[in-house]
Amino acid sequence: MVNATSARNKINNKIFDKLGSSGVRQPYVSQTVDKWGDSTITRSADETIVIVPYSYIDKRKEYFPFGTLEEGEVVMALRYDQTIQTKDLVVWDSKTFLVENIEGFPLQDINLVNIVRLKEVVE
């Protein structure tokens, strides 16, 4: 039987510590609309995260957790202990992405890794 905590530690050591690169998460806090209908999004302080493109984990698979990717979308893996939510921004590889979907991968009720689908923000 596999120990979930042991599996999570192996994933962190073999994937995130060896293949991971730094990214920046800009957490979404709230959105307000002024009397003219213009919206302003408030974000809290930037946070450094470790991120790995999903295709690095298993290059042989053509499977993505959220279906087929559209243009400008990527799927990334994040450590289990990194907080992320939809509407957050992630800056990685000199590009800014919006978090669209998040899925955890649990084993024995312990989350091993978070998989997120990001869409590039074109300014």
C-alpha positions in Angstrom: 0.0 0.0 0.0 1.2 3.5 -0.9 1.7 6.0 1.9 0.2 9.3 0.6 2.5 11.5 2.5 5.5 9.6 1.2 4.2 9.9 -2.4 3.7 13.6 -2.0 7.2 14.0 -0.7 8.6 12.1 -3.7 6.6 14.2 -6.1 8.0 17.4 -4.5 11.6 16.1 -4.6 11.5 14.6 -8.1 9.3 17.0 -10.0 9.1 20.4 -8.3 12.6 20.5 -6.9 14.2 19.3 -10.2 11.9 20.6 -12.9 10.2 23.5 -11.2 10.7 27.1 -12.1 9.7 30.2 -10.3 6.5 32.0 -11.1 4.6 34.8 -9.4 1.0 34.6 -8.2 -1.0 37.8 -8.0 -3.9 36.9 -5.8 -7.4 38.2 -6.7 -9.1 39.9 -3.8 -12.2 41.7 -5.1 -13.7 43.6 -8.0 -15.6 46.9 -7.6 -17.6 48.8 -10.2 -17.8 52.6 -10.0 -20.9 54.7 -10.9 -19.8 54.9 -14.5 -19.6 51.1 -14.9 -15.8 50.8 -14.9 -14.5 47.9 -12.9 -11.4 47.8 -10.8 -9.8 44.5 -9.7 -7.9 44.5 -6.4 -5.0 42.1 -5.9 -2.9 41.5 -2.9 0.9 41.2 -2.7 2.7 39.0 -5.1 3.7 35.6 -4.0 6.5 33.4 -5.5 5.4 29.9 -6.5 7.0 26.8 -8.0 5.4 25.8 -11.2 6.0 23.0 -13.7 4.4 22.7 -17.1 2.1 19.6 -17.1 3.7 18.3 -20.3 7.1 18.0 -18.4 5.6 15.4 -16.1 4.7 12.9 -18.8 5.6 13.9 -22.3 4.1 10.7 -23.8 0.6 11.5 -22.8 -1.8 13.6 -24.8 -4.2 13.9 -21.9 -5.0 17.1 -20.1 -7.1 17.3 -17.0 -9.5 19.9 -18.5 -9.8 18.7 -22.0 -8.2 20.0 -25.2 -6.3 23.3 -24.8 -7.2 26.3 -26.8 -4.8 28.9 -28.2 -3.0 30.7 -25.4 -3.8 28.1 -22.7 -1.4 26.0 -20.7 -1.8 23.4 -17.9 0.6 23.7 -15.0 1.3 21.7 -11.9 1.8 23.4 -8.5 2.9 22.0 -5.2 0.2 20.8 -2.9 0.9 23.5 -0.3 0.6 26.4 -2.7 -2.6 28.4 -2.4 -4.2 29.4 -5.7 -7.7 30.3 -6.8 -9.6 31.1 -10.0 -9.1 34.7 -11.1 -5.6 34.9 -9.7 -2.9 36.0 -12.2 0.3 33.9 -12.7 3.4 35.5 -14.3 5.6 32.8 -15.7 8.1 32.9 -18.6 7.6 36.7 -19.1 3.9 36.1 -19.8 0.8 36.8 -17.6 -1.9 34.1 -17.3 -5.3 34.1 -15.7 -6.2 31.0 -13.6 -9.3 29.4 -15.1 -9.6 26.0 -13.5 -8.0 24.2 -10.5 -8.0 20.5 -9.8 -6.3 18.7 -6.9 -5.1 15.1 -7.2 -5.8 13.4 -3.9 -4.6 10.0 -2.6 -6.1 8.6 0.6 -7.7 12.1 1.2 -4.3 13.8 1.0 -3.8 16.3 -1.9 -0.6 15.3 -3.9 -0.5 18.2 -6.4 -2.7 21.0 -7.8 -3.2 21.2 -11.6 -4.3 24.5 -13.0 -5.4 25.6 -16.4 -4.2 29.1 -17.3 -5.1 31.4 -20.2 -2.7 34.0 -21.4 -3.8 37.5 -20.8 -3.2 39.6 -24.0 -2.9 43.3 -23.3 
